[in-house]
Amino acid sequence: MNKVDSKHMYEVYDNWPEIIEGILERDFRKLEYSGIDHIVFAGMGGSGALGDIFASISSKSNIHVSVIKGYLLPKTVDKNTLVVTTSVSGNTVETLNVLKSAEKMNCQLIAFSSGGKMIEFCEKYKIEYRKITQHHSPRASFAGFLFSMLKVLKPVIPIENVDIYEALNEVKKLHKKINSGNLNEDNPSLKLAMWLQEIPLIYYPWGLQSAAIRFKNSLQENTKLHAMSEDIVEACHNGIVSWEKKSIIQPILIKGKDDYIKTKERWNILEEYFTEKQIDYKIVDSVEGNVLSKLSHLIYLLDYASIYKAILTKIDPSPISSIDFIKKRL
């Protein structure tokens, strides 16, 4: 692992429980906003996946959540809107554009970053911001940013401390199984990485979309592997037809413990279909508990699978030269 993973990304993942515990023990200056009925999360890549998680957490509340992965704010932004811009590096051009647009609007605003142009802009225009430590790279900093944002945004996010600590406990329990000191057949992340030989198609239910998108992105960045994701219910209306032709695609089913009853019906039918067609597939079950626990557990397991897959194929997970190619030309 040390030979292939040149910057030791796996060591950061081994430390995720300690990173989260340190954050939960830290005092953050909380928000004092009120009257918010719309939250916009703006970010790209892993920062965009953070917005997806907050959208899932807020899905059963009266707060409308928009996730922006691009340059433009929705036209529904007003004085009761909180715009949250997140860029681990602080230099993401799309998110900076959203931040600059929001600063000119009659809305409430906060930014999260490890530094860069984002914090410089916030200091210049007296915008609320929180500086969060980057660990190794933006994608490896996911846990640190997620739990820091949860603490800061808690006054406007429908989540209780008991749910946050439940999620931490699930991460700690999973760590014992998937960390780099447990490289054996009981490691579910390693088993998934060894099974995956071709292009994965990740099926997910409503509510767990952020885990599927994050896994797709992590495979693309860490393993340099093509990957796809589809909503299970929508796929039954179109994507399922693709399996009538032989394919090298490998289906991965991300299932929630308490998925909606009709969604469970779809899972059963899809599994029956794959079995009848002799299509090998893999199931990844969520844990029981609140949605944050489910997503934290899944993302930790699947992210580590992408690192193990990279190492098994002797691909260094850290470099992202193609992204650097694009950034230099923007």
C-alpha positions, 0 to 999 in steps of 0.5 A: 500500500505504501508503495502504490499510494504515494501520498498515503491517502489510506492513512487519512481514512484510517484516521476518520474516526479520530478526525470526527471525534476531534471535530465534535469536541471542538467549539465552533461559532454557530449560526445565529440566522432565523426565518430560513425556509430555503438552503442552497448548498453550492459545491463541486465534487466532494463538496457537492456530495456534502450538499446531497447529504444535507438534502437527504437529512432535510428531506422530511422537514419544511426546509427546501434544499437546493444543491448547486453543482455549477455556476448559477444560483436559483432565482428563488433565492431571497431574504429567507434563503441561506446560501452555503458555499463549500470548497475544500481548497477555496479555489473552485471557480464554479463555487466562487462564482456562486459566492460572488453572486450571493454576496450581491443578493438579499440573502444570508450567506456562509462559506466553508473552506480550508483557505484560498480565494474563498476566505480572502473574498469573505474577509474582504466583504465581511461574509460569514465563513468557517475555516476547516482543516484539509486532510491530504486532499479535498476528497479525503477531507470529506468526513472532516468537512461534513461533521464540521458543517453539521456542528455549525449548521445545526441551528438550521438543520433538522438533526439532533446530537444523538443522531450525530454521535450515532453516526460517529459510532457506526464509523468507529465500528466499521473502521475495525473491519475496513482499516488497513490493519485488517487486510483479510476476507472479513474486510467488506471494502477489500472484498468489494474491491476484489470483486470489481473487475469491470465498469460498475453501475451503482443502483441506489434508492431515494435518500441514499443518492449521495452515497452512490454519487460519492462512490462513483466519484471516488472510483473515478478519481482514485481508481481512474475507472469509469463508473455510473449510477442510477436511481433504482425506481427510475432504472426500472423504466429505462435502464433495465432494458440495457441488460437484455444485451451481454455487457461487462458492466457490474451492478452494485445495489446500495440498499437501505435498511428501511427503504420504502416498501415499494422500493423494496419490491423493486429490489426483489424484482431486480435481484430476480431478474439478474439471477434469471439472466445470470448476471453477477451482482453485489449488494451493499446494505446500509446500517440501521439508524438515522440517515446520517448514520446510513450515509456516513457508514456507506461512504466510509465503506465505499470510499475505502473500497475505491482506495483498495481497488486502486492499490490492487490495480497498482494505480496511485489514488492521489494524482488527478492530472486530468482535473489539473489539465482542466483547471489550468485552462479555466 
